[in-house]
Amino acid sequence: MSDPVGHQGPAASGPAIGGESAGNAGSTENVEYRVAHLHDRLAAEELGELGVRAEIRAGAIALTGTVPSARCRESVLRIAREELAGLTVHTDIVVAETTRPDHAEEL
């Protein structure tokens, strides 16, 4: 799937945050530092989100994982925009469905 961050479905992937590749935005150490800082912010802020991973893959940042709500997903994407501005980021963050089933499962 290759949609921009504005996609409202359960997951989105694509050049979500910036236009430059991770290799063009600075040294590899700088990118690694920024990714580590993103992890720290996701864990430390009010979200306490540990289910999202950010990894450097093929010159871009891959943001993957599962979050409990669309609001949490938007917060994660906002923080990623702040921390990874100028880098190419592909997102695949899924919102876990936590509502009751509306019908019985047929076996």
PEPEZI-V230422 format. One record per helix or strand of 2 or more residues. SS is the DSSP state (hx for helix, st for strand). FROM is the first residue (numbers start at 1). TO is the last residue. If there is no record, write none. Layout:
<<SS	FROM	TO> <SS	FROM	TO>>
//
This chain:
<<hx	28	44> <st	52	57> <st	60	67> <hx	70	83> <st	89	95>>
//
